[in-house]
Amino acid sequence: MAEIDEQEMLRAKLEQLKTEHGDLDRAIDALIESGNYNSLQLQRLKKRKLILKDQIYATKNMLLPDIIA
């Protein structure tokens, strides 16, 4: 029972991370299109996006069962 709750929590976290990643992607595109940004601001957004990508990957791995080959 606790394993199911943990799986559901991980799925919810994964969806939240994917949403935030997509939002950041759109924000970066809009910022670039506006032409009104500084490179530090853009760099920070891109770094946050990479961190989210790593967290998405790690969360996906937690959801996959261990398979012994």
KOLPA-997892 format. One record per residue (C-alpha): x, y, z; residue in three letters. Coordinates in steps of 0.05 Angstrom, whole numbers, plus 5000, padded with zeros to 4 digits. Example, Ala and Ser with C-alpha at 12.3 -4.5 7.8 and 13.67 -1.06 7.14 Angstrom:
% residues 2
<site><X>5246</X><Y>4910</Y><Z>5156</Z><res>ALA</res></site>
<site><X>5273</X><Y>4979</Y><Z>5143</Z><res>SER</res></site>
//
This chain:
% residues 69
<site><X>5000</X><Y>5000</Y><Z>5000</Z><res>MET</res></site>
<site><X>5055</X><Y>5049</Y><Z>5018</Z><res>ALA</res></site>
<site><X>5091</X><Y>5032</Y><Z>4953</Z><res>GLU</res></site>
<site><X>5029</X><Y>5053</Y><Z>4913</Z><res>ILE</res></site>
<site><X>5026</X><Y>5119</Y><Z>4950</Z><res>ASP</res></site>
<site><X>5099</X><Y>5131</Y><Z>4936</Z><res>GLU</res></site>
<site><X>5089</X><Y>5115</Y><Z>4862</Z><res>GLN</res></site>
<site><X>5031</X><Y>5164</Y><Z>4859</Z><res>GLU</res></site>
<site><X>5072</X><Y>5218</Y><Z>4893</Z><res>MET</res></site>
<site><X>5129</X><Y>5206</Y><Z>4844</Z><res>LEU</res></site>
<site><X>5081</X><Y>5211</Y><Z>4785</Z><res>ARG</res></site>
<site><X>5052</X><Y>5276</Y><Z>4812</Z><res>ALA</res></site>
<site><X>5123</X><Y>5304</Y><Z>4823</Z><res>LYS</res></site>
<site><X>5142</X><Y>5283</Y><Z>4752</Z><res>LEU</res></site>
<site><X>5082</X><Y>5319</Y><Z>4722</Z><res>GLU</res></site>
<site><X>5098</X><Y>5381</Y><Z>4763</Z><res>GLN</res></site>
<site><X>5170</X><Y>5380</Y><Z>4740</Z><res>LEU</res></site>
<site><X>5150</X><Y>5371</Y><Z>4667</Z><res>LYS</res></site>
<site><X>5101</X><Y>5429</Y><Z>4672</Z><res>THR</res></site>
<site><X>5154</X><Y>5474</Y><Z>4702</Z><res>GLU</res></site>
<site><X>5204</X><Y>5453</Y><Z>4649</Z><res>HIS</res></site>
<site><X>5155</X><Y>5469</Y><Z>4594</Z><res>GLY</res></site>
<site><X>5138</X><Y>5536</Y><Z>4625</Z><res>ASP</res></site>
<site><X>5212</X><Y>5554</Y><Z>4629</Z><res>LEU</res></site>
<site><X>5221</X><Y>5533</Y><Z>4557</Z><res>ASP</res></site>
<site><X>5166</X><Y>5580</Y><Z>4535</Z><res>ARG</res></site>
<site><X>5192</X><Y>5636</Y><Z>4580</Z><res>ALA</res></site>
<site><X>5262</X><Y>5629</Y><Z>4550</Z><res>ILE</res></site>
<site><X>5234</X><Y>5631</Y><Z>4479</Z><res>ASP</res></site>
<site><X>5192</X><Y>5692</Y><Z>4495</Z><res>ALA</res></site>
<site><X>5251</X><Y>5727</Y><Z>4527</Z><res>LEU</res></site>
<site><X>5295</X><Y>5714</Y><Z>4467</Z><res>ILE</res></site>
<site><X>5241</X><Y>5737</Y><Z>4419</Z><res>GLU</res></site>
<site><X>5231</X><Y>5802</Y><Z>4457</Z><res>SER</res></site>
<site><X>5305</X><Y>5818</Y><Z>4450</Z><res>GLY</res></site>
<site><X>5301</X><Y>5854</Y><Z>4517</Z><res>ASN</res></site>
<site><X>5342</X><Y>5812</Y><Z>4564</Z><res>TYR</res></site>
<site><X>5411</X><Y>5807</Y><Z>4593</Z><res>ASN</res></site>
<site><X>5455</X><Y>5745</Y><Z>4584</Z><res>SER</res></site>
<site><X>5458</X><Y>5731</Y><Z>4659</Z><res>LEU</res></site>
<site><X>5382</X><Y>5728</Y><Z>4664</Z><res>GLN</res></site>
<site><X>5379</X><Y>5680</Y><Z>4604</Z><res>LEU</res></site>
<site><X>5436</X><Y>5638</Y><Z>4632</Z><res>GLN</res></site>
<site><X>5400</X><Y>5630</Y><Z>4699</Z><res>ARG</res></site>
<site><X>5335</X><Y>5608</Y><Z>4665</Z><res>LEU</res></site>
<site><X>5373</X><Y>5557</Y><Z>4622</Z><res>LYS</res></site>
<site><X>5410</X><Y>5530</Y><Z>4682</Z><res>LYS</res></site>
<site><X>5344</X><Y>5521</Y><Z>4720</Z><res>ARG</res></site>
<site><X>5316</X><Y>5485</Y><Z>4659</Z><res>LYS</res></site>
<site><X>5375</X><Y>5437</Y><Z>4659</Z><res>LEU</res></site>
<site><X>5367</X><Y>5424</Y><Z>4733</Z><res>ILE</res></site>
<site><X>5294</X><Y>5407</Y><Z>4721</Z><res>LEU</res></site>
<site><X>5313</X><Y>5361</Y><Z>4664</Z><res>LYS</res></site>
<site><X>5360</X><Y>5323</Y><Z>4711</Z><res>ASP</res></site>
<site><X>5305</X><Y>5319</Y><Z>4764</Z><res>GLN</res></site>
<site><X>5256</X><Y>5292</Y><Z>4712</Z><res>ILE</res></site>
<site><X>5306</X><Y>5239</Y><Z>4691</Z><res>TYR</res></site>
<site><X>5319</X><Y>5219</Y><Z>4764</Z><res>ALA</res></site>
<site><X>5245</X><Y>5216</Y><Z>4780</Z><res>THR</res></site>
<site><X>5231</X><Y>5173</Y><Z>4718</Z><res>LYS</res></site>
<site><X>5285</X><Y>5125</Y><Z>4741</Z><res>ASN</res></site>
<site><X>5253</X><Y>5119</Y><Z>4810</Z><res>MET</res></site>
<site><X>5188</X><Y>5099</Y><Z>4776</Z><res>LEU</res></site>
<site><X>5219</X><Y>5044</Y><Z>4736</Z><res>LEU</res></site>
<site><X>5225</X><Y>4976</Y><Z>4770</Z><res>PRO</res></site>
<site><X>5295</X><Y>4948</Y><Z>4780</Z><res>ASP</res></site>
<site><X>5307</X><Y>4897</Y><Z>4725</Z><res>ILE</res></site>
<site><X>5364</X><Y>4848</Y><Z>4731</Z><res>ILE</res></site>
<site><X>5390</X><Y>4829</Y><Z>4663</Z><res>ALA</res></site>
//
